[in-house]
Amino acid sequence: MSDARVSYNFAVLRVVPHPYLGAFVPVGVVVHARTSEFLKLKAVHDVSALRGLVGPDTDVETLAKYIACLEQICDGDVGAGDVALLPPSERFHWLTAPRSDVLQSSPVHGGMTADPGAALERLFGQYVGAIASS
């Protein structure tokens, strides 16, 4: 990767077990660097790890499937439906659109990096890794 820095946007994917309460647990991060054509989502997949994060009240099997579907959309997998066929910028905006659901994204934040993939790993470690490993 070159030393040229690019701007990127990111959001934290979070589980809101009881949307009416608003409390959440971070389970993933999505990063989009438009000029590098980079769009990637990294999330916790393991059902037992998810259960440990969100507790027994949440259907973690369905949650894991939902997370996998969001990753397929992010990756542009044609099997994920029409949204996955949109350009990367539109998929990012769809993934980060506000919703009242068990799986939501944080507000979108920005940054600069020479390596969007490394930024994704760093952000995942910062916002999810510390929670998931405790």
LORO-561072 format. One record per residue (C-alpha): x, y, z. Coordinates in steps of 0.02 Angstrom, whole numbers, plus 50000, padded with zeros to 5 digits. Layout:
XYZ ...
END
This chain:
500005000050000 500655017549962 500945031350088 499495041350015 498155044050145 496315042550103 494785047750198 493615034450261 491965033250354 491535020150483 490135014850597 490045002550739 488784988550717 487894985750881 486604974250954 485194982751046 484344968251138 482904979251195 482734993751069 481535003151182 482905004251316 484295009651197 485705000051284 486864991751158 488354980251138 489604982950994 489804967550883 490604974150724 491314988550622 491014993550442 492295004350350 492065013150183 493455022350091 492625028349931 494195033649838 495005016749872 493415007349827 493524999049999 491974992850091 492154979550224 491234973850379 492074964250519 490954956850654 490814943750789 490074927850712 490244914450842 488564910450920 489294906851092 490294923051087 488734932651037 487754924351177 489094929851300 488994947751235 487114950151223 486454938251355 485134924751355 483654935751304 484214937251123 484004924050987 485854923250945 485644910550804 484534922650710 485684937050756 487184927750683 486214924850520 485744943250514 487564948350538 488094936250400 486784943850284 487454961350318 489204955250275 488564947850112 487734964450069 489344973650113 490344961850000 489114963949855 488624945549857 487244943549725 486404930449834 486044943849965 484724952449859 484514968849767 485364979749899 486974969949874 486964975149690 487064993649731 488715003049717 489825002149873 489385019849932 487525016049926 487774999350015 488735008350152 487335020950173 486045006950177 487064997450308 487225012950418 485465019950397 484585022850563 483375009050608 482375003350757 482944985450762 483974973550867 485474976450751 485904994750723 487395005350676 488155019750770 488215036850689 489495037650548 491215044350594 492695048750484 494565046950480 496125046650372 497225031650336 498505024750215 497735007350234 495845005350253 496024986850295 497194990850438 495995004550496 494594991550500 495644979850607 496144994050724 494365000350743 493704982750772 494994980150908 494604996950986 492704995950985 492304977350983 493854967351027 494004973751205 492174969651238 492204952751150 493774946951241 493204951651416 
END
